[in-house]
Amino acid sequence: MKRRSRLRRLLLLSFLGFAAMNAVAFFHAWRFTHFANEPGLHSPNPEQLSPGQKLWLLLTGIRNPKPQNGPRPGFPIETVTIASPNGPLEAWFARPDSGRARGTVALFHGYTSSKSHLAHEAGTFRRLGYNVLLVDQAGNGNSAGFRTTVGYREADDVAAAFRWLQNDSSGSPSPPERGPGGETARSNAKIILYGVSMGAVAILRAEAELGVRPAANILECPYGNMRQTAYNRFASMHVPGFPMADLLVFWGGVQNGFWAFGLNAERYATQIHTPTLLLWGTADPRVTRAETDAIFAHLAGPKARHDFPGVGHEPYWKRYAAEWEQQIRGFLGR
């Protein structure tokens, strides 16, 4: 009887422990994928926290206000609205100063960011003679909603922006400018997609599963898959990932209506025949070399890669401005 009683207590404690872990994971997954409608700053990156702050973060979850846009770019822009399955998206459209554009670059930001954070990159593409479209993905900036799926539903935003550039949408508040041959400024067949982290993964899924066919891709630090990126975040806090990382991924997918374990850029890459430039920083704590190697190896079309020594999960142009632009210019030239 005593043995049976101890077994029952052990089973009860195991059940309660498992239930508690799921409750914590559910709470953290919600905070991670749903922005708060409040002002303030996002919680610091895990690698920037002290041990006490990390413990507090594990107990309370991240502070995750909806990302806001910073100052407008220093070049002339047109604010446009693009219809997406995720709700209306706000975007900035700009033409180059050099006259007729060589094509159009659509730019997609990373997690907890906004279109204004890509103003420098957009300015570079304008100097190279391209139209630019900077997009607030759903839940971010001035676009509708307060939810993010870290690349899954954001692929719908990529597809919506791509269709808008092809003039399959009436999202522009003003008539498109026509060139000397009668073509519109936005309908140029040479549409290039540029994405950072979450934005890069959204581009890969948009092409692999939603039929988007751009002329080229420029991808900075896409993560390999959602499960691995969850483990990477635990590793950056020096906390074991199992089983909480898996529970986070599971509940994040359940809360947002998709199978999060299937959010896999490495698998998407096998279906990408678009010429692609892949950029990565060798000190990135959130995207490993193994993930980057796998994505690059699986890309099915023409491809190029460049690694920036000692750079983390951050804009590469801040430390390697000339080298970053040289890579962009060389790839577009080819």
C-alpha positions in Angstrom: 0.0 0.0 0.0 2.8 2.4 0.9 4.5 1.7 -2.4 1.3 2.4 -4.3 0.7 5.6 -2.3 4.2 6.8 -3.1 3.7 6.0 -6.8 0.4 8.0 -6.8 2.1 10.9 -5.2 5.0 10.7 -7.7 2.5 10.6 -10.6 0.6 13.5 -9.2 3.7 15.6 -8.7 4.8 14.7 -12.3 1.5 15.7 -13.6 1.5 19.0 -11.7 5.0 19.7 -12.8 4.2 19.1 -16.4 1.0 21.2 -16.2 3.0 24.0 -14.6 5.6 23.9 -17.4 2.9 24.1 -20.0 1.2 27.0 -18.2 4.5 28.9 -18.2 5.2 28.0 -21.8 1.7 29.1 -22.8 2.2 32.5 -21.1 5.6 33.1 -22.6 4.5 32.1 -26.1 1.6 34.6 -25.8 3.9 37.4 -24.7 6.4 36.5 -27.5 3.8 36.6 -30.3 1.4 39.3 -29.1 2.4 42.9 -28.8 1.0 45.0 -26.0 -0.9 48.2 -26.9 1.3 50.3 -24.6 4.3 52.7 -25.0 7.7 51.8 -23.8 10.8 49.7 -24.7 11.0 46.0 -25.5 12.8 43.8 -23.0 16.6 43.8 -23.6 18.1 41.0 -25.6 18.7 37.9 -23.5 22.5 38.1 -24.0 22.5 41.6 -22.5 20.8 40.6 -19.2 22.4 39.8 -15.8 21.7 36.5 -14.1 19.1 38.1 -11.9 17.4 39.8 -14.9 17.3 36.5 -16.8 15.6 34.9 -13.8 13.0 37.7 -13.7 12.4 37.4 -17.4 11.8 33.7 -17.1 9.3 34.3 -14.3 7.5 37.3 -15.8 7.9 37.0 -19.6 9.2 39.7 -22.0 7.9 43.2 -22.2 6.7 43.4 -25.7 5.0 46.7 -26.8 4.0 47.1 -30.4 7.1 48.3 -32.4 6.8 51.9 -33.5 8.4 53.7 -36.4 11.2 56.1 -35.9 11.9 59.2 -38.0 10.9 59.2 -41.7 13.7 58.7 -44.2 15.6 61.7 -45.5 14.4 61.1 -49.0 10.9 61.8 -50.5 8.4 59.0 -49.8 4.8 58.2 -50.5 2.8 56.5 -47.8 0.7 53.7 -49.2 -1.7 51.1 -47.8 -1.4 47.5 -49.0 -4.2 45.0 -48.5 -3.0 41.8 -46.8 -4.9 38.7 -45.4 -3.4 39.9 -42.0 -5.1 43.4 -42.3 -4.0 46.7 -44.0 -0.2 47.2 -44.2 1.4 50.6 -44.2 4.4 51.0 -46.5 6.6 53.8 -47.8 7.3 53.9 -51.5 10.1 56.0 -53.0 11.7 56.4 -56.4 15.4 57.0 -57.1 16.7 60.5 -57.9 18.4 59.2 -61.0 15.3 59.1 -63.2 14.0 55.8 -64.6 14.4 53.0 -62.1 16.4 49.8 -62.7 13.8 47.8 -60.7 12.1 47.8 -57.3 13.4 46.5 -54.0 10.8 45.6 -51.3 12.2 45.6 -47.8 10.9 43.5 -44.9 12.1 44.0 -41.3 12.8 41.6 -38.5 11.1 40.7 -35.3 10.0 43.6 -33.0 11.1 46.1 -35.7 9.5 48.4 -38.3 10.0 49.8 -41.7 11.9 52.9 -40.5 14.7 50.7 -39.3 15.5 49.8 -42.9 15.8 53.5 -44.1 19.6 53.2 -44.5 19.3 50.1 -46.6 16.5 51.7 -48.7 18.7 54.7 -49.2 21.5 52.5 -50.6 19.1 50.9 -53.1 17.9 54.3 -54.2 21.4 55.4 -54.9 21.9 52.3 -56.9 18.9 53.3 -59.1 16.0 51.3 -57.6 12.5 52.1 -56.4 12.1 51.0 -52.8 9.1 49.8 -50.9 9.5 49.6 -47.1 6.8 47.5 -45.4 5.5 47.4 -41.9 4.6 43.8 -41.5 1.4 42.9 -39.7 1.3 43.9 -36.0 4.4 46.2 -36.4 4.7 49.9 -36.9 1.5 51.4 -38.4 0.2 48.2 -39.9 -2.9 46.6 -38.5 -3.0 44.2 -35.5 -0.8 43.3 -32.5 0.3 39.8 -33.4 3.5 38.4 -34.9 4.1 34.8 -36.1 7.9 35.4 -36.6 7.7 34.7 -40.3 4.8 32.4 -41.0 1.8 34.7 -41.6 4.3 37.5 -42.5 4.8 35.5 -45.7 1.3 36.7 -46.7 2.5 40.3 -46.2 5.4 39.6 -48.6 3.0 38.1 -51.1 0.6 41.1 -50.8 3.4 43.6 -51.3 4.7 41.7 -54.3 1.2 41.7 -55.9 0.9 45.4 -55.1 4.1 46.0 -57.0 2.8 44.1 -59.9 -0.3 46.3 -59.9 -2.7 43.5 -59.0 -3.8 45.6 -56.1 -5.4 49.0 -55.9 -3.6 49.8 -52.7 -2.0 53.0 -53.9 -3.7 56.3 -52.8 -2.5 58.0 -56.0 -2.2 56.9 -59.7 1.2 55.2 -60.4 3.7 57.3 -62.3 4.2 56.2 -65.9 7.5 55.9 -67.7 8.3 56.8 -71.3 7.3 53.4 -72.5 3.9 53.4 -70.7 5.0 51.1 -67.9 4.2 52.1 -64.3 6.8 52.8 -61.7 5.6 49.9 -59.6 5.0 47.3 -62.3 8.7 46.9 -63.2 9.3 43.2 -63.8 12.5 43.4 -61.9 11.2 43.1 -58.3 13.9 42.2 -55.7 13.1 41.1 -52.2 15.2 42.1 -49.2 14.6 40.7 -45.8 16.2 40.7 -42.3 15.8 37.7 -39.9 12.0 37.2 -39.7 11.6 39.2 -42.9 14.0 36.9 -44.7 12.2 33.7 -43.5 8.9 35.3 -44.6 10.4 35.8 -48.0 11.5 32.2 -48.3 8.1 30.9 -47.3 6.3 33.3 -49.7 8.3 31.9 -52.5 8.2 28.2 -51.4 4.5 28.0 -50.6 2.7 31.2 -51.9 3.9 31.4 -55.4 5.9 34.6 -55.2 8.5 34.8 -58.0 10.9 37.8 -57.7 13.9 38.5 -59.8 16.3 38.1 -56.9 16.6 37.8 -53.1 18.9 39.4 -50.6 18.5 37.7 -47.2 20.2 38.7 -44.0 20.5 36.2 -41.1 17.4 34.1 -41.7 17.0 31.5 -38.9 16.9 27.8 -39.9 13.7 26.7 -38.2 11.4 27.9 -35.4 12.4 25.1 -33.0 16.1 25.8 -33.4 15.6 29.6 -32.9 13.8 28.9 -29.7 16.7 26.7 -28.5 19.1 29.4 -29.5 17.3 32.0 -27.3 17.6 29.7 -24.3 21.3 29.1 -25.1 21.9 32.9 -25.2 20.6 32.9 -21.6 22.7 29.9 -20.6 19.5 28.0 -19.7 18.8 24.4 -20.9 16.3 24.5 -23.7 14.6 21.1 -23.2 11.6 20.8 -22.8 10.6 24.5 -22.5 11.8 25.5 -26.0 9.6 22.8 -27.6 6.6 23.7 -25.4 7.0 27.4 -26.4 7.1 26.5 -30.1 4.0 24.2 -29.7 1.9 26.7 -27.8 3.0 29.6 -30.0 1.7 27.7 -33.0 -1.5 26.7 -31.3 -2.3 30.2 -30.2 -1.7 31.5 -33.7 -3.3 28.8 -35.8 -0.4 27.1 -37.5 2.1 24.2 -37.0 5.1 26.2 -35.7 7.5 23.2 -36.0 6.9 23.3 -39.8 8.2 26.9 -40.0 11.5 25.8 -41.6 13.6 28.1 -43.7 16.0 25.2 -44.5 13.2 23.2 -46.1 11.8 26.3 -47.9 15.3 26.9 -49.4 15.0 23.6 -51.4 12.3 25.2 -53.4 14.0 28.6 -54.0 15.3 28.9 -57.6 15.6 32.7 -57.4 19.1 34.1 -57.5 19.9 34.7 -53.8 22.5 36.5 -51.8 22.8 35.2 -48.2 24.5 37.4 -45.6 25.4 36.3 -42.0 27.4 37.6 -39.0 29.9 35.1 -37.5 29.1 36.2 -33.9 25.3 35.9 -34.3 24.0 34.2 -31.1 20.5 33.7 -32.5 21.3 32.2 -35.9 24.1 29.6 -35.9 26.6 28.7 -38.6 25.0 25.3 -39.0 21.6 26.9 -39.8 23.2 29.3 -42.3 25.2 26.5 -43.9 22.1 24.4 -44.3 20.0 27.2 -45.8 22.8 28.1 -48.3 23.4 24.4 -49.2 19.7 23.9 -49.8 19.1 26.9 -52.0 18.2 25.4 -55.4 19.1 28.4 -57.7 22.1 30.6 -58.3 23.4 31.8 -55.0 26.1 33.8 -53.3 27.1 34.1 -49.6 29.1 36.5 -47.5 30.0 36.3 -43.8 30.8 39.4 -41.7 33.4 38.5 -39.0 32.6 39.3 -35.4 29.1 40.7 -36.1 26.0 39.6 -34.2 22.3 39.7 -34.9 22.5 43.3 -36.1 22.7 45.4 -39.3 26.0 44.6 -41.0 26.3 48.0 -42.6 26.9 49.6 -39.2 30.3 47.9 -38.8 31.1 47.0 -42.5 29.4 49.8 -44.4 31.7 49.7 -47.5 31.9 45.9 -47.6 28.1 45.5 -47.1 27.4 47.9 -50.0 30.0 46.2 -52.1 28.3 42.8 -51.7 24.9 44.4 -52.5 26.2 46.2 -55.5 28.2 43.2 -56.9 25.2 40.9 -56.5 22.8 43.2 -58.2 25.3 43.9 -60.9 25.5 40.1 -61.7 
